[in-house]
Amino acid sequence: MHDLLDDAVDETPDGCALRDAAGTWNYRRLARYSRAAERWLRERGVERGDRVVVQLPTTRELVALFFGASRRGAVFVPLNPAMKEFHLRSVLENAGPQLVVTADDATARLGPLTPAPVVGLDTAWAGITGHDDDGDSRGGPEPSADPAADTAPDDAPLTSEDIAVLIYTSGSTAAPKAVIGPHAQVTFASAAIQAELDYRPGDVVFCRFPMSWDYGLYKVLLSCLGRSELVLADAESDLRLVQRMREVGATVVPIVPSLATMIATLARRETGEPAPVRMFTNTGAALPQATIDALREAFPGARIVRQFGQTECKRIAVMPPDEEFARPGAVGRPLPGTRVDILDPDGQPVPTGRTGEITVTGPHVMPGYWRAPELTARTFRTDAAAGGLRLHTGDYGRLDEDGYLYFDGRRDDMFKRKGIRMSTLEIEAAALDIPGVRAAAAVPPAGDRDLTLCVETDLAPAAVLRELSRRLEPAKVPAHCRVVDVMPLTQHGKNARRELAAMLDGSPR
């Protein structure tokens, strides 16, 4: 993985690599800090294959640790700073780290949760740089640039099959599960995405997402491939987002629907020239048309690129940027060198245009979940025809005759009501088509609770249901509508459906 950084250094050593709230580094300086981080990890007893857990905000220091762990052959395990003790305890037990690095004021909290040493970032950074002074964002003078210091003489060569990262995700299990990311799969996925999105040396990538989510982590690698500048903006104030985008000259902005809505809302209040955004890349869920229109109005000429994927293979499909207006319902075409098949419940291919489970094969399919053999066996199965692993996504969709993918819903989104199979997504899309509805989440029936729609709006619930009846067939119109002040979201900006279901089950309608 660190070869991507070294290639960027060879080509553009003085090009700006990283910017955060405290300053900037060029590619040469990032590489030097990453080598110093590798030496520090070695001195702390970290060996090839050991897990290094980091629970830190996404700053330049975290990126240096990321590449330093890669050089060491260690497994980088980034955790969201917002993860609480309830999940931290099980994650640390599952990961079995050799070392934990966290914020200095969090060491006392994490110490009792793991037998591994827990080191504060200030202490770690002083050891990495060999200096106690603050300098530039803890940096002080740059460390030695001697490439021969990357590995000790007795270190075995790193291979592409070695594990680079563990990415913990929530979903179908009570505790977060870790997707195994070897160097080969991670670098292939990065190169395949870059082939579609075409990050460039003049790009400024404004990333709001933490490296604990693969959407944020891969931006580090894509920026290296494009020789682009990456702005680490997850700590920026919500109210300053559009202003900050303009200040740094953002040209590429990764978004999810909630962030896109926030940017569009703030942009309407701004005066002056907008940031020179040429491309928004969306994932997580489909953007409401009103949000798309608002982004296009606020950032003239910017393309809005639809994407679809899972951490288990990183990205499944990307809509080519120059096909933004083609096939409006499609989420893109499979990445170069990969294949998507749509299968029925018996594992047989369905006809073109027919909905079935989305399955994926290719060099980007990860080998499974860390220390979860049963879950791995259910999700990652052998493709008898190709001989490799086939990822069974649990998502449902269809392919058109040209191979473009259409997403119909996740397994948890699909349900039957009154004998008709339907998806929460189509109900939410219809609700978002109603003028005045800012956010919508459909909660499927369960027990005594019937299908319920939760919305952010100033409209009366009865008015929302009346408008829905004009857009959906009767069986798909929810029995109830609940207006919420603020739609609860997951850490990745998706509707927190479980939280909504718990709210509905615990209060009268």
Salt bridges, closest charged atoms under 4 A:
ASP3 OD1 - HIS2 NE2 3.90
ASP6 OD1 - ARG35 NH2 3.70
ASP6 OD1 - ARG71 NH2 2.72
GLU11 OE1 - ARG227 NH2 3.20
ASP14 OD1 - ARG28 NH1 2.49
ASP20 OD1 - ARG60 NE 3.05
GLU38 OE1 - ARG42 NH2 2.89
GLU38 OE2 - ARG72 NH1 3.24
GLU47 OE1 - ARG72 NH2 3.34
GLU61 OE2 - ARG138 NH1 3.62
GLU85 OE2 - ARG89 NH2 2.47
ASP122 OD1 - ARG138 NE 2.56
ASP136 OD2 - ARG29 NH1 3.25
ASP136 OD2 - ARG60 NH1 3.41
GLU142 OE2 - ARG29 NE 3.50
GLU142 OE1 - ARG32 NH1 3.07
ASP150 OD1 - ARG35 NE 3.25
ASP150 OD2 - ARG71 NH1 3.61
ASP155 OD2 - ARG72 NH1 2.61
ASP162 OD2 - ARG48 NH2 2.96
GLU196 OE1 - ARG333 NH2 3.40
ASP198 OD2 - ARG200 NE 3.16
ASP203 OD2 - ARG278 NH2 2.67
ASP214 OD2 - LYS314 NZ 3.57
GLU229 OE2 - ARG19 NE 2.64
GLU236 OE1 - ARG240 NH1 3.67
GLU236 OE2 - ARG244 NE 2.96
ASP238 OD1 - ARG208 NH2 2.11
GLU247 OE2 - ARG240 NH2 3.16
GLU247 OE1 - ARG244 NH1 3.23
GLU270 OE1 - ARG246 NH1 2.97
GLU323 OE2 - ARG333 NH1 3.89
GLU324 OE2 - ARG296 NH2 2.70
ASP341 OD2 - ARG339 NE 2.77
GLU357 OE1 - HIS392 ND1 3.44
GLU357 OE2 - ARG411 NH2 3.51
ASP383 OD2 - ARG339 NH2 2.80
ASP383 OD1 - ARG390 NH1 3.93
ASP395 OD2 - ARG410 NH1 3.07
ASP400 OD2 - ARG327 NE 2.92
ASP402 OD2 - ARG327 NH2 2.22
ASP408 OD2 - ARG398 NE 3.45
ASP413 OD1 - ARG497 NH2 3.52
GLU426 OE1 - LYS476 NZ 3.12
GLU428 OE2 - ARG497 NH1 2.48
ASP433 OD2 - ARG471 NE 2.90
ASP450 OD1 - ARG417 NE 3.04
GLU456 OE1 - ARG438 NE 3.95
ASP458 OD2 - ARG438 NH1 3.57
GLU467 OE2 - ARG470 NH1 2.66
GLU467 OE1 - ARG471 NH1 2.84
GLU473 OE2 - LYS476 NZ 3.33
ASP505 OD1 - ARG449 NE 2.71
